[in-house]
Amino acid sequence: MKAAFISEFMSVRAIVIQSLVVFLVFGVFMCAGMQTAVGMVAAIGAMTPLIMVFSFSAYDNLNGWERFRAMLPLSRNAIVVSRYANILATALFTMLVAFALSFALASLVSAAMPGSALANALAEETARPIVIASSSVAGTGIGLLMAAFLLPAVLRFGMNKAMRYVPTAIFVVFMLLALALPNFAEVPPIVVNIGTWLENPNNLPIAIAAVAALTLGVYAVSCGVAIALYRSKDL
């Protein structure tokens, strides 16, 4: 398992470093343009898992790497688990980087432009670290849930076919929900109640724990499905 994890990481190490540089530039422009650190950390958290999914898939198709890796003394279970573990580890690391970046940018702007609207907006947000943390966890959770939905199909069929099957599946699910719920366009009362509940900062730690538990649970189930599908793949 360790060997599989390291080999996976080494294959995309340069992409991870490049992504961090891109996120740094993205964070600066987003904070300056939208005057928000909350939106920045959420966006970075959501993008990271998807970038990793696409990067791994592209590398699998490069020079027959997927077939070569299957010839190594690595079980298919280890290959799938290492893929999921790498994406999760990168997402968590980037989440922490984005969290730290928000405070670094707030300090830098405060020193360079004291009293400006941007400095005041960032200072107000970073004065409540729990809000930044909840936004970061929410964004990363969304990204990981999307990755969990994509990965089984990507590992079994490859990115080209998966991008045909997955949108179709999403459309079918959406249509079934629309037929099952006549008032699907209306916001359910439970959503309104949750929104009201989240307005209390004291409830945010509970929300963070709940989102993290739900995301990791779905991610683990997705990994199990991907293992079952990958075992039957003809390489």
Buried (B, 14 or more C-beta within 10 A) or exposed (E): EEEBBEBBBEBBEEBBEEBBEEBBEBBBEBBEEBBBBBBBBBBBBBBBBBBBBBBBBEBBEEEEBBEEBBEEEBEBBBBBBBBBBBBBBBBBEBBEBBBEBBBBBBBBBBEEEEEEEBBBBBBEBBEEEEBBBBBBBBBBBBBBBBBBBBBBBBBBBBBEEBBEEBEEEEEEEEEEEEEEEEEEEEEEEEEEEEEEEBEEEEBBEEBBEEBBEEBBEBBEEBBEBBBEBBEEEEE
